[in-house]
Amino acid sequence: MRTKIYLIGLLFTTFLVLSACKSETAEKIKSAKESVNQAKDLVKNVKNIEKTSKDLEKRVEELKKITPIDNEKFKSWMPEKLGDMERSSFTFQTSSATSGTLEFKNGASDKSMRITITDGAGEAGAAIYTFQGFMTGMAKGFESESDSKTEQTKQREGSQSLETYYKKDNNSEIKTTVDERFMVDAEGENMNPDELWSLIANLNINKLK
């Protein structure tokens, strides 16, 4: 009887040891697979960054050869109205890179929009375009959310945008590039990112070329 009990105990102990070994082996295999996948993702990301850098470098060299827009071109392009808002002010400057800023307001709905468009053409503009293009490329796939705001990158009409939405105030910010040349920094009060993007699209910024 004692021998039988001993054998049962021995078999049970052996089973536990084998199960533990099997579990440990499975964990090691799982960990190894995860490490391999992480390495693959890292290689893929490095290749994507290299491609983005090469494409960006090529485009920057092209932009350096283009003459930036002037004040007259900007004024002839800018609209008096945008959606249900009217233009309240504008500024244009060439002290560093060429840029113009427009403000639109609708007093009845408390909606407003402020947009700055920086021309990536010329030496100064191309330098800024290099920085923004690299940062936008690095932020691809980014998403973050807290109680107060959401931030994410999106593809809109062929352009990547970095969008921020402030939940409590219903305000939005969008940074994007149009036609691989014009850098856009827009702020909208009392509107979500989709509404703000719609206004940006309606400006037809590509006609500034």
C-alpha positions, -999 to 999 in steps of 0.1 A, spaced: 0 0 0 28 24 10 46 15 -23 15 24 -43 11 57 -25 48 64 -31 45 57 -68 14 79 -71 32 107 -53 62 103 -75 41 103 -107 23 134 -95 55 152 -87 69 143 -121 38 156 -138 42 189 -120 78 192 -129 71 184 -166 42 209 -166 64 236 -152 91 229 -177 66 229 -205 51 262 -193 86 277 -190 95 265 -225 63 280 -239 70 313 -222 106 313 -236 92 306 -271 66 333 -268 93 358 -256 116 348 -284 88 354 -310 80 388 -295 117 398 -297 118 387 -333 87 407 -342 100 437 -324 133 434 -343 113 432 -376 93 463 -367 125 481 -358 141 473 -392 109 482 -410 107 516 -392 144 523 -399 138 516 -436 107 538 -436 127 567 -420 155 562 -445 130 564 -474 113 594 -459 146 612 -454 156 605 -490 123 617 -504 124 647 -482 159 656 -493 150 654 -529 119 676 -525 139 702 -505 164 706 -533 135 712 -557 119 738 -534 151 757 -531 149 765 -568 113 778 -566 106 815 -561 84 821 -530 50 838 -534 49 876 -530 24 899 -512 4 906 -543 -1 869 -551 -12 863 -515 -37 892 -515 -52 882 -549 -57 846 -536 -71 852 -501 -109 850 -498 -132 876 -481 -154 848 -467 -148 812 -457 -179 791 -450 -202 812 -427 -172 833 -415 -158 866 -428 -122 875 -429 -113 899 -400 -76 904 -407 -45 893 -426 -8 897 -424 20 889 -448 57 888 -441 90 879 -457 114 886 -428 125 850 -427 105 825 -447 75 839 -466 42 834 -447 7 848 -445 -18 847 -418 -56 850 -421 -83 853 -395 -120 845 -400 -148 851 -375 -185 845 -372 -199 866 -343 -232 849 -343 -219 814 -336 -186 824 -318 -167 804 -344 -133 816 -355 -103 804 -374 -67 815 -376 -45 800 -403 -8 806 -411 5 794 -444 43 792 -448 58 789 -483 84 761 -484 100 776 -515 134 793 -515 163 787 -492 146 799 -460 113 782 -467 130 749 -477 149 749 -444 117 751 -424 101 725 -447 130 701 -439 123 703 -402 85 701 -404 87 673 -429 110 652 -408 90 658 -376 57 649 -394 72 618 -408 85 607 -374 50 613 -359 33 589 -383 8 566 -365 9 588 -334 -22 589 -311 -27 601 -276 -57 609 -254 -63 624 -220 -93 638 -202 -87 672 -217 -76 665 -253 -68 641 -281 -38 641 -304 -33 620 -335 -19 619 -370 -42 614 -399 -40 610 -437 -63 636 -453 -65 640 -491 -30 626 -495 -14 647 -468 -4 637 -433 -18 660 -406 -11 663 -368 -44 671 -352 -53 682 -316 -88 685 -302 -95 702 -269 -126 685 -256 -138 710 -230 -135 741 -252 -144 724 -285 -112 739 -301 -90 723 -326 -55 726 -341 -41 711 -373 -6 711 -387 -2 698 -423 14 703 -456 -3 711 -489 11 701 -523 45 692 -507 52 729 -504 29 750 -482 31 744 -445 -3 750 -427 -8 758 -391 -46 762 -383 -65 769 -352 -103 767 -349 -125 778 -320 -158 761 -314 -152 734 -340 -138 699 -342 -109 687 -364 -132 676 -392 -148 710 -394 -115 727 -393 -101 705 -420 -131 712 -442 -124 749 -440 -87 743 -448 -97 723 -479 -122 750 -490 -93 776 -491 -78 758 -521 -43 766 -509 -28 748 -539 -39 778 -560 -12 799 -543 14 783 -566 
